[in-house]
């Protein structure tokens, strides 16, 4: 019984810390925000769920800040980010795609290939192509090359610009 109480108290303290860091990340000045991003990333798994919920709920600019924290959480964030890529609108997918590219986990290749094939937004497709290039998986690169052939030089330029900027 005592261990259960101690575990619950520790979890509540962790939740409070996560909330405080997320508030600082989304509302602080640049330095404070970057410090909070680093701390949330270092927390790993406990911060991933709240960060993904924030990614789905906040405005466009804030999504990119949340994506930075998710990228720093590393492999713990891969499956939830893949979930976002599979179900969210392109505007929400974009920061998730960027975070997956930053993490560099090969589990993201197939879902990103799917996003490249199905996204309606040229911006989302270009960012996805850049992510696949960054991941370096041969199947992902082959799919990007097919998309370059289908979509032409303009799309290739956008994707390469995104790749060079990531």
KOLKOLVEX-525509 format. One record per residue: residue number from 1; x, y, z of N, C-alpha, C in turn. Coordinates in steps of 0.1 Angstrom, whole numbers, plus 5000, padded with zeros to 4 digits. Example, Ala and Ser with C-alpha at 12.3 -4.5 7.8 and 13.67 -1.06 7.14 Angstrom:
2
@resi=1, n.c1=5132, n.c2=4943, n.c3=5078, ca.c1=5123, ca.c2=4955, ca.c3=5078, c.c1=5132, c.c2=4967, c.c3=5078
@resi=2, n.c1=5128, n.c2=4978, n.c3=5071, ca.c1=5137, ca.c2=4989, ca.c3=5071, c.c1=5129, c.c2=5000, c.c3=5079
***
This chain:
166
@resi=1, n.c1=5008, n.c2=4988, n.c3=5000, ca.c1=5000, ca.c2=5000, ca.c3=5000, c.c1=5009, c.c2=5013, c.c3=5000
@resi=2, n.c1=5019, n.c2=5013, n.c3=5009, ca.c1=5028, ca.c2=5024, ca.c3=5010, c.c1=5035, c.c2=5027, c.c3=4996
@resi=3, n.c1=5040, n.c2=5016, n.c3=4990, ca.c1=5047, ca.c2=5017, ca.c3=4977, c.c1=5037, c.c2=5023, c.c3=4966
@resi=4, n.c1=5025, n.c2=5019, n.c3=4966, ca.c1=5015, ca.c2=5024, ca.c3=4957, c.c1=5013, c.c2=5039, c.c3=4959
@resi=5, n.c1=5012, n.c2=5043, n.c3=4971, ca.c1=5010, ca.c2=5057, ca.c3=4974, c.c1=5023, c.c2=5065, c.c3=4970
@resi=6, n.c1=5035, n.c2=5060, n.c3=4972, ca.c1=5047, ca.c2=5066, ca.c3=4968, c.c1=5048, c.c2=5067, c.c3=4953
@resi=7, n.c1=5044, n.c2=5057, n.c3=4946, ca.c1=5044, ca.c2=5057, ca.c3=4932, c.c1=5035, c.c2=5067, c.c3=4926
@resi=8, n.c1=5023, n.c2=5068, n.c3=4932, ca.c1=5013, ca.c2=5078, ca.c3=4927, c.c1=5018, c.c2=5092, c.c3=4930
@resi=9, n.c1=5024, n.c2=5095, n.c3=4942, ca.c1=5029, ca.c2=5108, ca.c3=4945, c.c1=5040, c.c2=5112, c.c3=4935
@resi=10, n.c1=5049, n.c2=5102, n.c3=4932, ca.c1=5060, ca.c2=5105, ca.c3=4922, c.c1=5054, c.c2=5108, c.c3=4908
@resi=11, n.c1=5044, n.c2=5101, n.c3=4904, ca.c1=5038, ca.c2=5103, ca.c3=4891, c.c1=5031, c.c2=5117, c.c3=4891
@resi=12, n.c1=5025, n.c2=5121, n.c3=4902, ca.c1=5018, ca.c2=5134, ca.c3=4902, c.c1=5029, c.c2=5145, c.c3=4902
@resi=13, n.c1=5040, n.c2=5143, n.c3=4909, ca.c1=5051, ca.c2=5153, ca.c3=4908, c.c1=5057, c.c2=5154, c.c3=4894
@resi=14, n.c1=5058, n.c2=5142, n.c3=4887, ca.c1=5063, ca.c2=5142, ca.c3=4873, c.c1=5053, c.c2=5149, c.c3=4864
@resi=15, n.c1=5040, n.c2=5147, n.c3=4866, ca.c1=5030, ca.c2=5154, ca.c3=4858, c.c1=5030, c.c2=5169, c.c3=4860
@resi=16, n.c1=5032, n.c2=5173, n.c3=4872, ca.c1=5033, ca.c2=5187, ca.c3=4875, c.c1=5046, c.c2=5193, c.c3=4869
@resi=17, n.c1=5057, n.c2=5186, n.c3=4869, ca.c1=5069, ca.c2=5191, ca.c3=4863, c.c1=5067, c.c2=5192, c.c3=4848
@resi=18, n.c1=5061, n.c2=5182, n.c3=4842, ca.c1=5058, ca.c2=5182, ca.c3=4827, c.c1=5049, c.c2=5194, c.c3=4824
@resi=19, n.c1=5039, n.c2=5196, n.c3=4831, ca.c1=5030, ca.c2=5208, ca.c3=4829, c.c1=5038, c.c2=5221, c.c3=4830
@resi=20, n.c1=5046, n.c2=5222, n.c3=4840, ca.c1=5054, ca.c2=5235, ca.c3=4842, c.c1=5063, c.c2=5237, c.c3=4830
@resi=21, n.c1=5070, n.c2=5226, n.c3=4826, ca.c1=5079, ca.c2=5227, ca.c3=4815, c.c1=5072, c.c2=5230, c.c3=4802
@resi=22, n.c1=5061, n.c2=5224, n.c3=4800, ca.c1=5053, ca.c2=5227, ca.c3=4788, c.c1=5048, c.c2=5241, c.c3=4787
@resi=23, n.c1=5044, n.c2=5246, n.c3=4799, ca.c1=5040, ca.c2=5260, ca.c3=4800, c.c1=5052, c.c2=5269, c.c3=4796
@resi=24, n.c1=5063, n.c2=5267, n.c3=4802, ca.c1=5075, ca.c2=5275, ca.c3=4799, c.c1=5079, c.c2=5274, c.c3=4784
@resi=25, n.c1=5078, n.c2=5262, n.c3=4778, ca.c1=5082, ca.c2=5260, ca.c3=4764, c.c1=5073, c.c2=5268, c.c3=4755
@resi=26, n.c1=5060, n.c2=5268, n.c3=4758, ca.c1=5050, ca.c2=5275, ca.c3=4750, c.c1=5048, c.c2=5290, c.c3=4752
@resi=27, n.c1=5052, n.c2=5294, n.c3=4764, ca.c1=5050, ca.c2=5308, ca.c3=4768, c.c1=5062, c.c2=5316, c.c3=4772
@resi=28, n.c1=5073, n.c2=5310, n.c3=4773, ca.c1=5085, ca.c2=5317, ca.c3=4778, c.c1=5092, c.c2=5324, c.c3=4766
@resi=29, n.c1=5102, n.c2=5332, n.c3=4770, ca.c1=5111, ca.c2=5338, ca.c3=4760, c.c1=5119, c.c2=5327, c.c3=4753
@resi=30, n.c1=5126, n.c2=5330, n.c3=4743, ca.c1=5133, ca.c2=5320, ca.c3=4735, c.c1=5143, c.c2=5311, c.c3=4743
@resi=31, n.c1=5150, n.c2=5318, n.c3=4752, ca.c1=5160, ca.c2=5310, ca.c3=4761, c.c1=5152, c.c2=5300, c.c3=4770
@resi=32, n.c1=5142, n.c2=5305, n.c3=4776, ca.c1=5134, ca.c2=5297, ca.c3=4785, c.c1=5127, c.c2=5286, c.c3=4778
@resi=33, n.c1=5122, n.c2=5289, n.c3=4766, ca.c1=5115, ca.c2=5279, ca.c3=4758, c.c1=5125, c.c2=5268, c.c3=4754
@resi=34, n.c1=5137, n.c2=5272, n.c3=4750, ca.c1=5147, ca.c2=5262, ca.c3=4746, c.c1=5152, c.c2=5253, c.c3=4758
@resi=35, n.c1=5153, n.c2=5259, n.c3=4769, ca.c1=5156, ca.c2=5252, ca.c3=4781, c.c1=5146, c.c2=5241, c.c3=4784
@resi=36, n.c1=5133, n.c2=5245, n.c3=4783, ca.c1=5122, ca.c2=5236, ca.c3=4786, c.c1=5121, c.c2=5225, c.c3=4776
@resi=37, n.c1=5124, n.c2=5228, n.c3=4763, ca.c1=5124, ca.c2=5218, ca.c3=4753, c.c1=5135, c.c2=5208, c.c3=4756
@resi=38, n.c1=5147, n.c2=5212, n.c3=4760, ca.c1=5157, ca.c2=5203, ca.c3=4764, c.c1=5153, c.c2=5194, c.c3=4776
@resi=39, n.c1=5147, n.c2=5200, n.c3=4786, ca.c1=5143, ca.c2=5193, ca.c3=4798, c.c1=5132, c.c2=5183, c.c3=4795
@resi=40, n.c1=5122, n.c2=5187, n.c3=4786, ca.c1=5112, ca.c2=5177, ca.c3=4782, c.c1=5117, c.c2=5166, c.c3=4774
@resi=41, n.c1=5126, n.c2=5169, n.c3=4765, ca.c1=5133, ca.c2=5158, ca.c3=4757, c.c1=5140, c.c2=5149, c.c3=4766
@resi=42, n.c1=5147, n.c2=5154, n.c3=4776, ca.c1=5155, ca.c2=5145, ca.c3=4785, c.c1=5146, c.c2=5136, c.c3=4794
@resi=43, n.c1=5133, n.c2=5141, n.c3=4796, ca.c1=5124, ca.c2=5133, ca.c3=4804, c.c1=5120, c.c2=5120, c.c3=4796
@resi=44, n.c1=5120, n.c2=5121, n.c3=4783, ca.c1=5117, ca.c2=5109, ca.c3=4775, c.c1=5103, c.c2=5105, c.c3=4775
@resi=45, n.c1=5100, n.c2=5092, n.c3=4778, ca.c1=5087, ca.c2=5087, ca.c3=4777, c.c1=5076, c.c2=5094, c.c3=4785
@resi=46, n.c1=5079, n.c2=5098, n.c3=4797, ca.c1=5068, ca.c2=5105, ca.c3=4805, c.c1=5063, c.c2=5118, c.c3=4798
@resi=47, n.c1=5071, n.c2=5124, n.c3=4790, ca.c1=5067, ca.c2=5137, ca.c3=4784, c.c1=5061, c.c2=5135, c.c3=4770
@resi=48, n.c1=5062, n.c2=5123, n.c3=4764, ca.c1=5058, ca.c2=5121, ca.c3=4751, c.c1=5043, c.c2=5123, c.c3=4749
@resi=49, n.c1=5035, n.c2=5116, n.c3=4758, ca.c1=5020, ca.c2=5117, ca.c3=4757, c.c1=5015, c.c2=5131, c.c3=4758
@resi=50, n.c1=5019, n.c2=5139, n.c3=4768, ca.c1=5015, ca.c2=5153, ca.c3=4769, c.c1=5020, c.c2=5161, c.c3=4757
@resi=51, n.c1=5031, n.c2=5158, n.c3=4752, ca.c1=5036, ca.c2=5166, ca.c3=4740, c.c1=5028, c.c2=5163, c.c3=4728
@resi=52, n.c1=5025, n.c2=5150, n.c3=4725, ca.c1=5017, ca.c2=5147, ca.c3=4714, c.c1=5003, c.c2=5153, c.c3=4715
@resi=53, n.c1=4997, n.c2=5153, n.c3=4727, ca.c1=4984, ca.c2=5159, ca.c3=4728, c.c1=4985, c.c2=5174, c.c3=4725
@resi=54, n.c1=4996, n.c2=5181, n.c3=4729, ca.c1=4998, ca.c2=5195, ca.c3=4726, c.c1=5000, c.c2=5197, c.c3=4711
@resi=55, n.c1=5008, n.c2=5188, n.c3=4705, ca.c1=5010, ca.c2=5189, ca.c3=4690, c.c1=4996, c.c2=5189, c.c3=4683
@resi=56, n.c1=4987, n.c2=5181, n.c3=4688, ca.c1=4974, ca.c2=5181, ca.c3=4681, c.c1=4965, c.c2=5192, c.c3=4685
@resi=57, n.c1=4968, n.c2=5200, n.c3=4695, ca.c1=4959, ca.c2=5210, ca.c3=4700, c.c1=4964, c.c2=5224, c.c3=4698
@resi=58, n.c1=4976, n.c2=5227, n.c3=4697, ca.c1=4981, ca.c2=5241, ca.c3=4697, c.c1=4981, c.c2=5246, c.c3=4683
@resi=59, n.c1=4983, n.c2=5259, n.c3=4682, ca.c1=4983, ca.c2=5266, ca.c3=4669, c.c1=4996, c.c2=5262, c.c3=4661
@resi=60, n.c1=4996, n.c2=5266, n.c3=4648, ca.c1=5007, ca.c2=5262, ca.c3=4639, c.c1=5021, c.c2=5265, c.c3=4644
@resi=61, n.c1=5023, n.c2=5278, n.c3=4648, ca.c1=5037, ca.c2=5281, ca.c3=4653, c.c1=5041, c.c2=5273, c.c3=4665
@resi=62, n.c1=5032, n.c2=5271, n.c3=4674, ca.c1=5036, ca.c2=5263, ca.c3=4686, c.c1=5038, c.c2=5249, c.c3=4683
@resi=63, n.c1=5032, n.c2=5243, n.c3=4672, ca.c1=5034, ca.c2=5229, ca.c3=4669, c.c1=5049, c.c2=5226, c.c3=4666
@resi=64, n.c1=5056, n.c2=5236, n.c3=4660, ca.c1=5070, ca.c2=5234, ca.c3=4657, c.c1=5078, c.c2=5234, c.c3=4670
@resi=65, n.c1=5075, n.c2=5242, n.c3=4679, ca.c1=5082, ca.c2=5242, ca.c3=4692, c.c1=5080, c.c2=5228, c.c3=4699
@resi=66, n.c1=5067, n.c2=5223, n.c3=4699, ca.c1=5064, ca.c2=5210, ca.c3=4705, c.c1=5072, c.c2=5199, c.c3=4697
@resi=67, n.c1=5073, n.c2=5200, n.c3=4684, ca.c1=5080, ca.c2=5190, ca.c3=4676, c.c1=5095, c.c2=5190, c.c3=4680
@resi=68, n.c1=5100, n.c2=5201, n.c3=4683, ca.c1=5114, ca.c2=5202, ca.c3=4688, c.c1=5116, c.c2=5193, c.c3=4700
@resi=69, n.c1=5107, n.c2=5194, n.c3=4710, ca.c1=5108, ca.c2=5187, ca.c3=4722, c.c1=5106, c.c2=5172, c.c3=4719
@resi=70, n.c1=5096, n.c2=5168, n.c3=4710, ca.c1=5094, ca.c2=5154, ca.c3=4707, c.c1=5107, c.c2=5149, c.c3=4700
@resi=71, n.c1=5113, n.c2=5156, n.c3=4691, ca.c1=5125, ca.c2=5151, ca.c3=4685, c.c1=5136, c.c2=5149, c.c3=4695
@resi=72, n.c1=5137, n.c2=5157, n.c3=4705, ca.c1=5147, ca.c2=5155, ca.c3=4716, c.c1=5143, c.c2=5143, c.c3=4725
@resi=73, n.c1=5131, n.c2=5139, n.c3=4725, ca.c1=5127, ca.c2=5128, ca.c3=4733, c.c1=5132, c.c2=5115, c.c3=4726
@resi=74, n.c1=5135, n.c2=5116, n.c3=4714, ca.c1=5141, ca.c2=5104, ca.c3=4707, c.c1=5132, c.c2=5093, c.c3=4704
@resi=75, n.c1=5137, n.c2=5081, n.c3=4704, ca.c1=5130, ca.c2=5069, ca.c3=4700, c.c1=5117, c.c2=5067, c.c3=4707
@resi=76, n.c1=5116, n.c2=5072, n.c3=4719, ca.c1=5103, ca.c2=5070, ca.c3=4727, c.c1=5091, c.c2=5077, c.c3=4720
@resi=77, n.c1=5094, n.c2=5087, n.c3=4711, ca.c1=5084, ca.c2=5095, ca.c3=4705, c.c1=5080, c.c2=5089, c.c3=4691
@resi=78, n.c1=5088, n.c2=5080, n.c3=4686, ca.c1=5086, ca.c2=5075, ca.c3=4672, c.c1=5072, c.c2=5070, c.c3=4669
@resi=79, n.c1=5067, n.c2=5060, n.c3=4677, ca.c1=5054, ca.c2=5055, ca.c3=4675, c.c1=5043, c.c2=5065, c.c3=4676
@resi=80, n.c1=5043, n.c2=5073, n.c3=4686, ca.c1=5032, ca.c2=5084, ca.c3=4687, c.c1=5033, c.c2=5093, c.c3=4675
@resi=81, n.c1=5045, n.c2=5097, n.c3=4671, ca.c1=5046, ca.c2=5106, ca.c3=4659, c.c1=5041, c.c2=5099, c.c3=4646
@resi=82, n.c1=5044, n.c2=5086, n.c3=4645, ca.c1=5039, ca.c2=5079, ca.c3=4633, c.c1=5024, c.c2=5079, c.c3=4634
@resi=83, n.c1=5018, n.c2=5078, n.c3=4645, ca.c1=5003, ca.c2=5079, ca.c3=4647, c.c1=4998, c.c2=5092, c.c3=4642
@resi=84, n.c1=5005, n.c2=5103, n.c3=4645, ca.c1=5001, ca.c2=5116, ca.c3=4640, c.c1=5002, c.c2=5117, c.c3=4625
@resi=85, n.c1=5012, n.c2=5112, n.c3=4619, ca.c1=5014, ca.c2=5112, ca.c3=4605, c.c1=5003, c.c2=5104, c.c3=4598
@resi=86, n.c1=4998, n.c2=5093, n.c3=4604, ca.c1=4988, ca.c2=5085, ca.c3=4598, c.c1=4974, c.c2=5091, c.c3=4599
@resi=87, n.c1=4971, n.c2=5099, n.c3=4608, ca.c1=4957, ca.c2=5104, ca.c3=4610, c.c1=4955, c.c2=5119, c.c3=4609
@resi=88, n.c1=4965, n.c2=5127, n.c3=4611, ca.c1=4963, ca.c2=5141, ca.c3=4612, c.c1=4963, c.c2=5148, c.c3=4598
@resi=89, n.c1=4958, n.c2=5160, n.c3=4598, ca.c1=4958, ca.c2=5168, ca.c3=4586, c.c1=4972, c.c2=5172, c.c3=4583
@resi=90, n.c1=4975, n.c2=5176, n.c3=4571, ca.c1=4988, ca.c2=5180, ca.c3=4567, c.c1=4995, c.c2=5190, c.c3=4575
@resi=91, n.c1=4988, n.c2=5200, n.c3=4580, ca.c1=4993, ca.c2=5211, ca.c3=4588, c.c1=4999, c.c2=5206, c.c3=4601
@resi=92, n.c1=4993, n.c2=5195, n.c3=4606, ca.c1=4998, ca.c2=5189, ca.c3=4619, c.c1=5008, c.c2=5179, c.c3=4616
@resi=93, n.c1=5007, n.c2=5172, n.c3=4604, ca.c1=5017, ca.c2=5162, ca.c3=4600, c.c1=5031, c.c2=5168, c.c3=4599
@resi=94, n.c1=5032, n.c2=5180, n.c3=4593, ca.c1=5045, ca.c2=5186, ca.c3=4590, c.c1=5054, c.c2=5186, c.c3=4601
@resi=95, n.c1=5051, n.c2=5192, n.c3=4613, ca.c1=5061, ca.c2=5191, ca.c3=4624, c.c1=5064, c.c2=5177, c.c3=4628
@resi=96, n.c1=5054, n.c2=5168, n.c3=4628, ca.c1=5056, ca.c2=5154, ca.c3=4632, c.c1=5066, c.c2=5148, c.c3=4622
@resi=97, n.c1=5065, n.c2=5150, n.c3=4609, ca.c1=5074, ca.c2=5145, ca.c3=4599, c.c1=5088, c.c2=5150, c.c3=4601
@resi=98, n.c1=5089, n.c2=5163, n.c3=4604, ca.c1=5102, ca.c2=5169, ca.c3=4607, c.c1=5108, c.c2=5162, c.c3=4619
@resi=99, n.c1=5101, n.c2=5160, n.c3=4630, ca.c1=5106, ca.c2=5154, ca.c3=4642, c.c1=5111, c.c2=5140, c.c3=4639
@resi=100, n.c1=5103, n.c2=5132, n.c3=4631, ca.c1=5107, ca.c2=5119, ca.c3=4628, c.c1=5120, c.c2=5119, c.c3=4620
@resi=101, n.c1=5122, n.c2=5128, n.c3=4611, ca.c1=5135, ca.c2=5129, ca.c3=4604, c.c1=5146, c.c2=5132, c.c3=4613
@resi=102, n.c1=5144, n.c2=5141, n.c3=4623, ca.c1=5154, ca.c2=5144, ca.c3=4633, c.c1=5158, c.c2=5132, c.c3=4642
@resi=103, n.c1=5148, n.c2=5124, n.c3=4645, ca.c1=5151, ca.c2=5113, ca.c3=4654, c.c1=5159, c.c2=5102, c.c3=4646
@resi=104, n.c1=5155, n.c2=5100, n.c3=4633, ca.c1=5163, ca.c2=5092, ca.c3=4624, c.c1=5160, c.c2=5077, c.c3=4626
@resi=105, n.c1=5148, n.c2=5073, n.c3=4631, ca.c1=5145, ca.c2=5059, ca.c3=4633, c.c1=5138, c.c2=5053, c.c3=4620
@resi=106, n.c1=5143, n.c2=5042, n.c3=4616, ca.c1=5138, ca.c2=5036, ca.c3=4603, c.c1=5124, c.c2=5031, c.c3=4604
@resi=107, n.c1=5118, n.c2=5030, n.c3=4616, ca.c1=5104, ca.c2=5026, ca.c3=4617, c.c1=5095, c.c2=5037, c.c3=4610
@resi=108, n.c1=5100, n.c2=5049, n.c3=4608, ca.c1=5092, ca.c2=5059, ca.c3=4601, c.c1=5092, c.c2=5058, c.c3=4586
@resi=109, n.c1=5100, n.c2=5050, n.c3=4580, ca.c1=5101, ca.c2=5050, ca.c3=4565, c.c1=5087, c.c2=5046, c.c3=4559
@resi=110, n.c1=5081, n.c2=5035, n.c3=4562, ca.c1=5069, ca.c2=5031, ca.c3=4556, c.c1=5058, c.c2=5041, c.c3=4558
@resi=111, n.c1=5055, n.c2=5046, n.c3=4570, ca.c1=5045, ca.c2=5056, ca.c3=4571, c.c1=5048, c.c2=5069, c.c3=4563
@resi=112, n.c1=5060, n.c2=5073, n.c3=4562, ca.c1=5064, ca.c2=5085, ca.c3=4555, c.c1=5062, c.c2=5082, c.c3=4540
@resi=113, n.c1=5065, n.c2=5070, n.c3=4535, ca.c1=5062, ca.c2=5067, ca.c3=4521, c.c1=5047, c.c2=5069, c.c3=4518
@resi=114, n.c1=5039, n.c2=5064, n.c3=4528, ca.c1=5025, ca.c2=5065, ca.c3=4526, c.c1=5020, c.c2=5080, c.c3=4526
@resi=115, n.c1=5026, n.c2=5088, n.c3=4534, ca.c1=5023, ca.c2=5102, ca.c3=4534, c.c1=5028, c.c2=5109, c.c3=4522
@resi=116, n.c1=5039, n.c2=5105, n.c3=4516, ca.c1=5044, ca.c2=5111, ca.c3=4504, c.c1=5034, c.c2=5108, c.c3=4492
@resi=117, n.c1=5028, n.c2=5096, n.c3=4493, ca.c1=5019, ca.c2=5092, ca.c3=4482, c.c1=5005, c.c2=5098, c.c3=4483
@resi=118, n.c1=5001, n.c2=5101, n.c3=4496, ca.c1=4987, ca.c2=5105, ca.c3=4498, c.c1=4985, c.c2=5120, c.c3=4502
@resi=119, n.c1=4995, n.c2=5127, n.c3=4506, ca.c1=4993, ca.c2=5140, ca.c3=4511, c.c1=4989, c.c2=5149, c.c3=4499
@resi=120, n.c1=4979, n.c2=5158, n.c3=4502, ca.c1=4975, ca.c2=5167, ca.c3=4491, c.c1=4983, c.c2=5180, c.c3=4490
@resi=121, n.c1=4989, n.c2=5183, n.c3=4501, ca.c1=4997, ca.c2=5195, ca.c3=4502, c.c1=5011, c.c2=5193, c.c3=4496
@resi=122, n.c1=5015, n.c2=5201, n.c3=4487, ca.c1=5028, ca.c2=5200, ca.c3=4481, c.c1=5039, c.c2=5203, c.c3=4491
@resi=123, n.c1=5036, n.c2=5212, n.c3=4501, ca.c1=5045, ca.c2=5215, ca.c3=4512, c.c1=5047, c.c2=5202, c.c3=4520
@resi=124, n.c1=5037, n.c2=5195, n.c3=4524, ca.c1=5038, ca.c2=5183, ca.c3=4532, c.c1=5045, c.c2=5172, c.c3=4524
@resi=125, n.c1=5042, n.c2=5171, n.c3=4511, ca.c1=5049, ca.c2=5161, ca.c3=4503, c.c1=5064, c.c2=5164, c.c3=4502
@resi=126, n.c1=5068, n.c2=5177, n.c3=4500, ca.c1=5082, ca.c2=5181, ca.c3=4499, c.c1=5089, c.c2=5178, c.c3=4513
@resi=127, n.c1=5083, n.c2=5181, n.c3=4524, ca.c1=5089, ca.c2=5179, ca.c3=4537, c.c1=5090, c.c2=5164, c.c3=4539
@resi=128, n.c1=5080, n.c2=5156, n.c3=4535, ca.c1=5081, ca.c2=5142, ca.c3=4536, c.c1=5093, c.c2=5136, c.c3=4528
@resi=129, n.c1=5094, n.c2=5141, n.c3=4515, ca.c1=5105, ca.c2=5137, ca.c3=4507, c.c1=5118, c.c2=5140, c.c3=4513
@resi=130, n.c1=5120, n.c2=5152, n.c3=4519, ca.c1=5132, ca.c2=5155, ca.c3=4526, c.c1=5135, c.c2=5146, c.c3=4538
@resi=131, n.c1=5124, n.c2=5143, n.c3=4545, ca.c1=5126, ca.c2=5134, ca.c3=4557, c.c1=5131, c.c2=5120, c.c3=4552
@resi=132, n.c1=5125, n.c2=5115, n.c3=4541, ca.c1=5129, ca.c2=5102, ca.c3=4536, c.c1=5143, c.c2=5102, c.c3=4531
@resi=133, n.c1=5147, n.c2=5113, n.c3=4525, ca.c1=5161, ca.c2=5114, ca.c3=4521, c.c1=5170, c.c2=5114, c.c3=4533
@resi=134, n.c1=5166, n.c2=5121, n.c3=4543, ca.c1=5175, ca.c2=5122, ca.c3=4555, c.c1=5176, c.c2=5109, c.c3=4562
@resi=135, n.c1=5165, n.c2=5101, n.c3=4562, ca.c1=5165, ca.c2=5088, ca.c3=4568, c.c1=5174, c.c2=5078, c.c3=4561
@resi=136, n.c1=5176, n.c2=5080, n.c3=4548, ca.c1=5185, ca.c2=5073, ca.c3=4540, c.c1=5182, c.c2=5059, c.c3=4537
@resi=137, n.c1=5170, n.c2=5054, n.c3=4539, ca.c1=5166, ca.c2=5041, ca.c3=4536, c.c1=5164, c.c2=5039, c.c3=4521
@resi=138, n.c1=5170, n.c2=5029, n.c3=4515, ca.c1=5169, ca.c2=5027, ca.c3=4500, c.c1=5155, c.c2=5027, c.c3=4495
@resi=139, n.c1=5145, n.c2=5021, n.c3=4502, ca.c1=5131, ca.c2=5021, ca.c3=4497, c.c1=5125, c.c2=5035, c.c3=4497
@resi=140, n.c1=5128, n.c2=5042, n.c3=4508, ca.c1=5123, ca.c2=5056, ca.c3=4509, c.c1=5129, c.c2=5065, c.c3=4498
@resi=141, n.c1=5142, n.c2=5063, n.c3=4496, ca.c1=5149, ca.c2=5071, ca.c3=4485, c.c1=5143, c.c2=5068, c.c3=4472
@resi=142, n.c1=5141, n.c2=5055, n.c3=4469, ca.c1=5135, ca.c2=5051, ca.c3=4456, c.c1=5121, c.c2=5057, c.c3=4454
@resi=143, n.c1=5113, n.c2=5058, n.c3=4465, ca.c1=5100, ca.c2=5064, ca.c3=4464, c.c1=5101, c.c2=5079, c.c3=4461
@resi=144, n.c1=5111, n.c2=5086, n.c3=4468, ca.c1=5113, ca.c2=5100, ca.c3=4465, c.c1=5117, c.c2=5102, c.c3=4451
@resi=145, n.c1=5126, n.c2=5094, n.c3=4445, ca.c1=5130, ca.c2=5095, ca.c3=4431, c.c1=5117, c.c2=5094, c.c3=4422
@resi=146, n.c1=5109, n.c2=5084, n.c3=4425, ca.c1=5096, ca.c2=5083, ca.c3=4417, c.c1=5088, c.c2=5096, c.c3=4418
@resi=147, n.c1=5087, n.c2=5101, n.c3=4430, ca.c1=5079, ca.c2=5113, ca.c3=4431, c.c1=5086, c.c2=5125, c.c3=4424
@resi=148, n.c1=5099, n.c2=5126, n.c3=4424, ca.c1=5106, ca.c2=5136, ca.c3=4416, c.c1=5102, c.c2=5135, c.c3=4401
@resi=149, n.c1=5102, n.c2=5123, n.c3=4396, ca.c1=5099, ca.c2=5120, ca.c3=4382, c.c1=5084, c.c2=5124, c.c3=4379
@resi=150, n.c1=5075, n.c2=5121, n.c3=4388, ca.c1=5061, ca.c2=5124, ca.c3=4386, c.c1=5058, c.c2=5139, c.c3=4387
@resi=151, n.c1=5064, n.c2=5145, n.c3=4397, ca.c1=5061, ca.c2=5159, ca.c3=4400, c.c1=5070, c.c2=5170, c.c3=4394
@resi=152, n.c1=5081, n.c2=5166, n.c3=4388, ca.c1=5089, ca.c2=5176, ca.c3=4381, c.c1=5099, c.c2=5183, c.c3=4389
@resi=153, n.c1=5106, n.c2=5192, n.c3=4382, ca.c1=5118, ca.c2=5199, ca.c3=4388, c.c1=5114, c.c2=5209, c.c3=4399
@resi=154, n.c1=5102, n.c2=5215, n.c3=4398, ca.c1=5097, ca.c2=5224, ca.c3=4408, c.c1=5096, c.c2=5217, c.c3=4422
@resi=155, n.c1=5090, n.c2=5205, n.c3=4421, ca.c1=5088, ca.c2=5198, ca.c3=4434, c.c1=5102, c.c2=5193, c.c3=4439
@resi=156, n.c1=5111, n.c2=5189, n.c3=4430, ca.c1=5124, ca.c2=5184, ca.c3=4434, c.c1=5131, c.c2=5196, c.c3=4441
@resi=157, n.c1=5130, n.c2=5208, n.c3=4436, ca.c1=5136, ca.c2=5220, ca.c3=4442, c.c1=5131, c.c2=5222, c.c3=4456
@resi=158, n.c1=5118, n.c2=5221, n.c3=4458, ca.c1=5112, ca.c2=5223, ca.c3=4471, c.c1=5117, c.c2=5213, c.c3=4481
@resi=159, n.c1=5117, n.c2=5200, n.c3=4476, ca.c1=5121, ca.c2=5189, ca.c3=4485, c.c1=5136, c.c2=5191, c.c3=4489
@resi=160, n.c1=5144, n.c2=5194, n.c3=4479, ca.c1=5158, ca.c2=5196, ca.c3=4482, c.c1=5161, c.c2=5208, c.c3=4491
@resi=161, n.c1=5153, n.c2=5218, n.c3=4490, ca.c1=5154, ca.c2=5230, ca.c3=4499, c.c1=5150, c.c2=5226, c.c3=4513
@resi=162, n.c1=5140, n.c2=5218, n.c3=4514, ca.c1=5136, ca.c2=5213, ca.c3=4527, c.c1=5147, c.c2=5204, c.c3=4533
@resi=163, n.c1=5152, n.c2=5195, n.c3=4525, ca.c1=5163, ca.c2=5186, ca.c3=4529, c.c1=5175, c.c2=5194, c.c3=4534
@resi=164, n.c1=5179, n.c2=5204, n.c3=4527, ca.c1=5191, ca.c2=5211, ca.c3=4530, c.c1=5188, c.c2=5219, c.c3=4543
@resi=165, n.c1=5176, n.c2=5223, n.c3=4546, ca.c1=5172, ca.c2=5231, ca.c3=4557, c.c1=5170, c.c2=5222, c.c3=4570
@resi=166, n.c1=5170, n.c2=5209, n.c3=4569, ca.c1=5167, ca.c2=5200, ca.c3=4580, c.c1=5180, c.c2=5195, c.c3=4586
***
